[in-house]
Amino acid sequence: MKGITDLLSIRRLGRSCMKCKEAPAVLVIRVGDAFCKSCFKDYFVHKFRAMLGKNRVVYPGEKVLLAYSGGPSSSAMIQQVQEGLSRDAPKKLRFIPGIVFVDEGALCGQSWEQREQNVSEMQQALQKTSFPIHIVPLEQVFLLPRSVLQSSLPGNAQHAENYKQAVNSFLGQQRAHQENELSGIADELAQLRITGYECDNNLANGSSYSCPPAELTSALMEIFNSARTLTAKLELLQSLRSHLILHVARTCGYSKVMSGESCSRLAVRLLANISLGRGAFLPLDTGFSDDRYGDVVIVRPMREYSAKEVSFYNRLFGVHSVFIPTMETKAPDNSSIQHLSEAFLTKLQADFPSTVSTVYRTSEKLNISRKEITDENVQQERCLICMCNLDTRVGEASAFCATQVSQHLSQRRPKNNAEPTRHSEKQCCNSGQCCESAASCSSSVPGTQDFLPLLCYSCRVTVKDVTFVSSFPPYILKEAEHRSRRLEMRREIQEFLLDEGGGNM
C-alpha cells in the first residue's frame, strides 16, 4: 500500500527523474529519490554488478549455485544473473550458474499433489533461463553423509590472492578457444545442463523429481513436531536447509552459493540473531560472504536492496515470483522471535524510513578474526549444527559459565525429597534427559547432555527446546557420537599431551 501511495503522489506532483532530469518519475525509493523506469533499471543493475565487482569473491569460470526460494528477492537475483550473462551486457558476468530449490512442503502439511504443483509453477517461472535446476526435497537430509558437517579448507586460497591475474587468465583462455566456443557462455551452460543432473543419483532434480519415501517424510515431521516453539523450528529448518544446499554444491562441483537475502531480511536476521545469542556470528550470518564451510562460500549479492526496491523492480519489469507457504505463513507476530523481530522492524520502518538501513549499516561494520577461520585447531572445534566456531570455550569468570552454574543449581533436587522417580532405559534415552545414573543409559544414541558440549550457545538453546534429540538425521547423530568419543579419548590421555607452547620433541 505504501508503494502504491508513493506512485500516486508522484503522478499528482508531476516530478521528474532525479538522474536524467527529463523523463517523468514513476517511483520514489527514498524521500527525494525519484526515478523513471529506465534510470531505475540502470540503478538496480549497477548496484548488483558493483556489489560483485567490489568484493571480488566470484571468479571467472567458477560454478555458482543460485539458491531459489520462489520469493521476490531470489527471483530478482536470478533475473540479474540471466541478464548479466547475456552477450551484450556491460560488465558481463563470467561465472557458470545453476539453480537449487529445496522443497519444504511437508512441513506445512501439503500433500504430494500440492508440492508437485508448487514445483511445476517454479519451473515455469524459471523456464526462460537455461541454467541447470536441482530440485531437492527437504527429506533428503536423512540421506546426507557425515562429511557434510566437516569443514574443508578453501581449495582456491592461492588463486584468490590475485583477482586481476585470474581475470586475465580466463580472458586468455576465451580467446584461445576456436569457433566461439564460449560466446556468451551458452555452450558451457548447454553442456552443463546435459551433465549437471548426473552429479548425484540421490539428489532429485529437474524432470526426475519424484515423491520422497513416506518414512522419510514421517521422520522429518517427527523432528519438527518434537520442537516446542516455532523459534526452534525455524532455526532447525535453516540449519538443515543449509546442510542440504551445501551437499548439493559440493557434490555437483559448485564453489559458491548465491543467496537472495535483501537488506530488509538481513536487518531482521540481525535483530533476531542477537536475541537468540548469535551475536558472535553476525558477520557470517549477515555479511556479504560466509566462508564457514571452507570450500563452499555463501555470497549475498542482494544485501544492498531493500524489500521496496525489489518489489518495484519485479512489478515494473515483469519478474515472476512464486508464493510457497512456509511455517511462518499466517502466524501471529508473537509466534516466534524471528517473526516478532520482523514485525517490529516493519512497523518502525513505516514511521521512520531509515530504520532498516541504519540496522543494516551497523551489520556492515562487524567483522570476524581471520585467524579464527584459518587456525587448524579452531577448525576442529565447530558447532555440530551451524558449523560456526564454538563460542563456549571461555574462562570460568565469563557470563556463559555463570549462566551454566545458575541453570545447574536451579535444576538440582532437594536432598530431603521423596524416593526419586525411576526412569526406564527407553524413556531416558528417547527423552534426551540424563538419568541420575549415567550407566543406566546404555543406548548408543546421543542424548541432550551429549549434544550440548558440541554446540555453540545459540544452538544449545535451540536443542533444549527439542524433546527427542534421537529423531535428528543420522549424519548428525553419527558425527555427534564420533566427536563425543574423540573428546572422551582426549580427556583420558590429557596428562600425556604436550602443551602448545612446550615446543617439539
PyMOL commands that set and color helices and strands:
alter all, ss='L'
color gray80, all
select helices_A, chain A and resi 2-13+37-55+72-84+105-108+112-125+138-143+146-149+159-161+163-176+183-198+206-208+214-225+230-252+263-275+279-286+307-316+333-335+337-351+355-364+370-374+376-379+399-410+425-431+438-440+448-454+457-464+469-471+474-492+494-496+500-502
alter helices_A, ss='H'
color red, helices_A
select strands_A, chain A and resi 27-28+34-35+63-67+96-103+133-137+256-258+289-290+297-299
alter strands_A, ss='S'
color yellow, strands_A
deselect
rebuild
show_as cartoon
